[in-house]
Amino acid sequence: MINKAILILVLILSKANISWAQFVQKDTSYTVNRAYLKYKKDFPNIKIAEANDLDVSVQQNVIYHNTGTRDLMLDLYRPEKQTQNLPVIFMIHGGGWKSGDKYHMQVLGIVLASKGYVTVAIEYRLSAEAPYPAAVLDVEAAMQWTVEYAKELHIDTAGFILLGCSSGGQLATLVGVNPSFNSPKIKAIINLDGILAFHHTESEEGASAALWLGGSYETAKENWEVASPLKHAGKGDPPILFVNSQYPRFHAGRDEMITILSQANIYTKVHELPDTPHTFWLFDPWFLPTVGYILQFLDKVISD
């Protein structure tokens, strides 16, 4: 009876064109609410940021790519009644390359969309499903999908903006500065507390990075080096905004990268927020100042 039941289930899934690989067990250890409860003791005035009553169109779970085993999805946020082509911001969530969700970018995505941008929150494969460079390839696939549908979405493809948070900041910066990756032209990078170098005196990366990079620094040295945005910094890179918390470990390699970019006459801007949790962009009272820094930076680099 058990074997017969299994056979029936397999046939049902087959007829529905659903692959077993679609059911990916995700690490859900990082959530905004858990972070809030963790931070509440040290930051009693903390509140989860919200976006209310804004004229923004929301399209969730749009399929942008099939990996061969499952679909990857993105969320689109656009100004209501959008008629002209607008710049697009690709948003990459954090979670130590092993956890997190594109939904964590919703509030920031809605607020930035209300200011005249199309924002795209990307789902990408995490380390338990597929190690480096899978996530990088997923970000590029999302950009290529957007190029394909730019006319329908009223998107300006002259230059894309990459925004990433924590591990997503590392990903955004890596895609933006590494010319070996086949991505469209990047107009600007926004790095919210993401590392620039894995093996660095300020870095405290360990098990999470090793899981994503395929081993420790001693056993997977090439990946640790090549996945570090600092290694690729130089002439031709886009302008970069760094917004950082009080913890130096989350901007490992930043100062060296700024020196390299400055020598190449590439604009960078840094804002360090004192007395902040790592994931400050998810919470008040730091959310709105962060939005302000982003908009000021984009106003400058897009108009140049």
Secondary structure, 3 states (H helix, E strand, C coil): CHHHHHHHHHHHHHHCCCCHHHCCCCCCCCCHHHHHHHHCCCCCCCEECCCCCCCEEEEEEEEEEECCCCEEEEEEEEECCCCCCECEEEEECCCCCCCCCHHHHHHHHHHHHHCCCEEEEECCCCCCCCCCCHHHHHHHHHHHHHHHCHHHHCECCCCEEEEEECHHHHHHHHHHHCCCCCCCCEEEEEEECCCCCCCCCCCCCCHHHHHHHCCCCCCCHHHHHHCCHHHHCCCCCCCEEEEECCCHHHHCCHHHHHHHHHHCCCCEEEEECCCCCCCHHHEECCHHHHHHHHHHHHHHHHHC
